[in-house]
């Protein structure tokens, strides 16, 4: 995420590299002799730290102003960290055309005086003109904070200075350098007013903003680094260092060596690396780390890409100047740890809000980071160039209003055609940055646990910062302190007139400390206000809120950016309410000509899925497809640029986008009937991860496919970034490994390839694609054609010498001809014929009329396969509703014999039929020897008591699992969910941990899915909520009243809570460090809950951080984590290995139990594992 300052004034990344100096040095428009060099010092944070340590080692908040002076060119040059300042000064002199003597070796610069002033927040320097003896030109460099320097024309510079009242303000960012010469040097005073906030007016966007003078904090300037160690793809819970004491407590010692098969001779050791700054963007960057004893290319020759996967551990100290709330963002890491607490990292470097508000105490802190080299994210370069970046910024830099900040880049607003909003929905994200409820984090040196052969360790104990207080009082206070409630919203145009607006939520929004929420908004044009009469640019949105602890009311103002205008025929944005109530968007490109001829013959849709890291509204992606003559093109987002690989929440997003398009937003009045859409006639297409998504959609929802055109799509994540070198597999029972992998195998496209038979497919690949090698595409084509018994039904278009992306990859003549073949209506020739239309109506197509677009005919024989009915649609109108054994492969083989269908099943318990015109001539069917009349839509067919039966009883939906309540754990995200925390936890410490974890879950859902959820107390959960929402429930029955209730109502059939552990079936797991995560039905069994508990803090954290917010993470319906399972919140173990010895933490080998509940929500040996 860019900083608010960059949003207002631009950042270095907006500049062309070959003209940085010429672009950034400017003459001041009104003060002659004043030159400004913006962002001159890319290393300004390091220079500032060096200034502080060399010139002001004793400075603190009690001294408002300090000064240090250096005289003489040699003395100034001795401070090497000043060289970038000198270089910037010389550039300014050159730009201003000022001659200077630089021929005095070895210094080559004319600067012979250096004054360094240290200001604290609120201090400044009075207006003055520098003495003449300082020379004709003065260079001023800004460090540490933004500020405004005031210039006034002086009437007398020798005696008493008398200056004009008119003030010229010059805004300075850290790293800016200015030159004063001539008029600016001698005839203007300059000074810094004494204040903590600078009020800045930006005339270009007519905005006034307040910028706090707060110091910039550096990441640790030096890191202790240990690695690389092996790690599997998407692997958590395995820590190779836990067997030796754990990363956090191991002493830095370059003589110590630790085993790693990645390195020559099998050992790696410590090294140090410094934080640097990106020369272009100014970001603080760590890495890449060089490992001279690792031959990456040689390792990859034997094991492929997975040999490049590795983990590196970093730790270092940083200093906080004053106690307060800081916004921390760490890019390209999944998590990081400060002192004793772990936080969510911005792994994919998303541009939407990824900062975490953290309450830090003044003084020194320690940061721990684990980087995982994942080639899917960071590429497969050899050697790997893994690095991460980050920032620690005072929250005041984000100009909060009553602790609320609004990141402008996160807002979603509709676009405009003909002065009218295309769609009425918008979204503005609010974050409550008030995290002062909790004790501020401070670093406390932890004594290392003694081990054999170690010297005695210090035994001094430190005071517990979590000193117990009155639990009841503390719980009541914790329920409101720091919370805010957003009650309503208003909107005004630039003239102050009311503009209708409302939040689409049924209830007000409550934000916990540290929580963000994308507030869904609607401009309700149906309420009598013609949006065309509203001045759309210059709107002001005002959120009305209240602090729940003090009942103080407040307003938060937001000014949307200028709305984007489109014309009919362009690709344009449609905004809509997604399944979870958040506002999302998709891009739509209309057909060139009429393509809808009746309610049964509407326009097909080309569903174009973007690749990883691609924004759906980018010109690059919109232009990848040519506007089609007779089909809409819909570009969904999948909720983020990475999304969920178009599965789960991303698939739900596609469905809502299709529904939104069916309302024909943006289509001019009077021609709507010419552009009606058919959501059941789709061409699945996409590139890279979008190509994988196209494969996934056509294999899981084949009946909606007119055709498919995937490009550069991988077959499944386990083959794209192989899973076979996972560290934990060396310790895990093969049965357990199979159960865990089954939780992601429903996305194995090759396993579902039978469903593709009969569908026209053109798969595109670059012959030299080293990102998604063409073997993925070739293998899928082979499988599809084998199932179809036709070697040419699916074909490959492989372009020799081309790579992953190339011009025309989605739109060259080959691809365009394929689309036209199945989407352009053909004119009938010869005799007219009778046509039986969908819906039972009859009509006649005459010579010269267009033939209807339809899905392909069914093969004579076909097979419907699934591993999970929750993510599988129909084939031939057959829908699998239940498997006999969940998450084992289920299949229905269909053979057409005259007017009869012969069905043979494998692992199927219940199925049903939906309408499908291709089944019109079927008079009956036989399933596993049991004969039925023609298929009936509505009832289900169930295998019971050794035979198949038809059943009209819908009560099974309230007794058994069904597609809406099948797992795995990730499916909790496929429906709106709430986070349920205890209202009266048993200890103060656990109460705070529950709130922290709730905030982490909400932040994860926003980061990975741009979704919003709310945190509620257990006592506030009523049956009405349980019928509408899924729940993520924190704490066992001793803490959480909802868990207690569900246990009494039947959850004991799933998990029995013991005083010091858990029991599943006849197995008990007791002891410290044990955690559990499991799904269970709601009271009505129409929704689900995901319950998270632990025998102690460590066990609870293991379970809580295992919620799968990313694809590829293997979490079935339930898991029990033992003491040999590492802490997934950090990637390492924060304690001294396992208390009972062994090989430390073992990933999957540390899992005690895992599996899937059967159809009646009970443990089943056929799909479960108990260690």
ABEGO torsion letter per residue (X at the ends): XBBAAAAAAEBAAABBAAAAAAAABBBBAABBGBBBBBGABAAAAAAAAAAAAAABAABBAABABBBBBBBEAAAAAABAAAAAAAAAAAAAAAAAGBBBBAABOAAGBABABBBBBBBBBGBBBBBBBBBAAAEABBBBBBBGBBBBBBBBBBABAABBBBBBABBBBBBBBBGBBBBBBEAAAAABBBBBBBBABBBBBBAAAGBBBBBBBBBBBBBBABBBBBOBBBBBBGBBGBBAAAAAGEAAABBBBAABBBBBAABBGGBBBBBBBBBBBBAAAGBBBBOBBBBAABBAAAAAAAAEAAAABBBBBBBBBBBBABBEBBBBBBBGBABBBBEABBBBBBAAGBABBABBBBBBBBEBBBBBBBBBBBAAAAEABOBBBBBBBBBBBBAAAAGBBGGBBBBAAABBBBBBBGGBBABABBBBBBBBABAAABBBBBBBBBBBBBBBGBBBBBABBBBBAABBBBAAAAAAAAAABGBBBBABBBBBBAAGBBBBBBBABABBBBBBBGBBBBBBBBBBAAAGBBAAABBABGBBBBBBBBBAAAGBBBBBBBBBBBBBBBBBGBBBBBBBBBAAGBBBBBBBBBBABBABABAABBBBBBBBBBBBGBBAABAAAAAABBBBAABBBBBBAGGBAAEAGGBEAAAAAAAAAAAAAAAGBGBBBGAAAAABBBAABBBBBEBEAAAAAAAAAAAABAAABABBBBBGBBABAAAABBAAABAAAAABBAAAAAAAAAAAAAABAAAAAAAABGBBBBBBBBAABAABBAAAAAAAAAAAAAAAGBAAABBBBBBBGBBABBBGAAABAAAAAAAAAAABBBBBBEBBBBBBBBGGBBBBBBBGBBBBBBBBBBBABBBBBBABAAABBBBGGBBBABBABBGBBBBBBBBBBEABBBBBBBGBABBBBBBBAAAAABABBBBGGBBBBBBBBGBBBBBBGGBBBBBABAAAAAABBBAAABOBAAAAAABBBBBBBBABBABAAAAAAAAAAAAAAAAAAAAAAGBBBBBBBAAABBAAAAAABBBBBBEBAAABAAAAAAAAAGAAAABBBBAAEBBBEABBBBEBGBBBBBBBBBAAGABBBBBBBBABAAAAAAAAAABBABBGBBBBABBBBBAABBBAAAGBBABBEBAAEEAEBAEAAABABBEBBBAAGBBBAAABBBX
